[in-house]
């Protein structure tokens, strides 16, 4: 938790310098509180770095495709000349991401993670998949992660303005 706290402070301080007035001075504190509520419910003082990174990627303002690629890069392992994500890596990612809606009481059970993993690996004979297969599966909007594109669309449309008057 202390390492993540330091990293968040540096990250938000840098953003505060780049975008003055747009970042709450307590952003690092609030973000750490959220991460602790999601990943350290028993107060051990320990949060898995990969889980925290997955949450930060998911909650970032980046595009869906950029988020999906970042998930893959963060959870992939080398396999010869290519990177792949294994079933256990995907389970780990999905379990971490499932904690985000869980914080507001909207989580699935562990069986949902297993069902999603099976659907991603449907028709795959190997124990791991390449990035294109992973991205293709995510674009199909699996039920476990349906909140992610929905939240992205909501945030993207929040900034849209048009000149039409509504009655």
Helices and strands as residue ranges (DSSP letters): H 2-18, H 27-39, H 49-59, H 64-75, E 77-79, E 82-86, H 87-102, H 110-120, E 128-130, H 131-139, G 143-145, H 146-158
